[in-house]
Amino acid sequence: AMRHAIDSNADTLFLCPSDRAARAWRRQLTRQGLAFRDCVAVESWLEALWQRAALFGVLPDPATLLPAAAECALWRRLATEHGALLDVEGERAAQFMIEAWRLALRYGLPATPSSGAGRIAGDDNVAWFAGLRTRAANWLREHAAATRAELPLRLSPHMAELRSLLPARIRLTPGFARDPALDQFWQ
């Protein structure tokens, strides 16, 4: 089992919510003279874990991880094709949709908006995103591709096999909000 206590063991990996937090933790631990393997942003760690799992055959038929620019281009294309948006508006919409996609996957939100009495004002945008979310999922499946937001969900079923690729200890640094998509990693 992974432990979350501070340990001076050189094989402890500190996971941080951002690159900035990782740099700060690295400076702090170095100043304190504590040994540690590394301090990294969780997103970077998940990407590296995905690549190692694919390299070592832990994942059956791993999807290609889309570069950030390609993911943005996918969402921009979907937004402009299915939303009658100008290119400039499509760029802004793509950034919002990438974040909405990440949050929807993180919190396990349903792919389609609720109907009936549970509907709220502004559902047109929610319905529009739900349609684009379905189109994006179909495109990703058809092209055997994945986004960074999907990594926790795609990796978690393989945790038993992934254990050999993990450091001896992983510590979540303070500042992490509860993340349901990552919770399964720490159990």
Rosetta blueprint (number, residue, H / E / L):
1 A L
2 M L
3 R L
4 H L
5 A L
6 I L
7 D L
8 S L
9 N L
10 A L
11 D L
12 T E
13 L E
14 F E
15 L E
16 C E
17 P L
18 S L
19 D H
20 R H
21 A H
22 A H
23 R H
24 A H
25 W H
26 R H
27 R H
28 Q H
29 L H
30 T H
31 R H
32 Q L
33 G L
34 L L
35 A L
36 F L
37 R L
38 D E
39 C E
40 V E
41 A E
42 V H
43 E H
44 S H
45 W H
46 L H
47 E H
48 A H
49 L H
50 W H
51 Q H
52 R H
53 A H
54 A H
55 L H
56 F L
57 G L
58 V L
59 L L
60 P L
61 D L
62 P L
63 A L
64 T E
65 L E
66 L L
67 P L
68 A H
69 A H
70 A H
71 E H
72 C H
73 A H
74 L H
75 W H
76 R H
77 R H
78 L H
79 A H
80 T H
81 E H
82 H H
83 G H
84 A L
85 L L
86 L L
87 D H
88 V H
89 E H
90 G H
91 E H
92 R H
93 A H
94 A H
95 Q H
96 F H
97 M H
98 I H
99 E H
100 A H
101 W H
102 R H
103 L H
104 A H
105 L H
106 R H
107 Y L
108 G L
109 L L
110 P L
111 A L
112 T L
113 P L
114 S L
115 S L
116 G H
117 A H
118 G H
119 R L
120 I L
121 A L
122 G L
123 D H
124 D H
125 N H
126 V H
127 A H
128 W H
129 F H
130 A H
131 G H
132 L H
133 R H
134 T H
135 R H
136 A H
137 A H
138 N H
139 W H
140 L H
141 R H
142 E H
143 H L
144 A L
145 A E
146 A E
147 T L
148 R H
149 A H
150 E H
151 L H
152 P H
153 L H
154 R H
155 L H
156 S H
157 P H
158 H H
159 M H
160 A H
161 E H
162 L H
163 R H
164 S H
165 L H
166 L L
167 P L
168 A L
169 R E
170 I E
171 R E
172 L E
173 T L
174 P L
175 G L
176 F L
177 A L
178 R L
179 D L
180 P H
181 A H
182 L H
183 D H
184 Q H
185 F H
186 W H
187 Q L
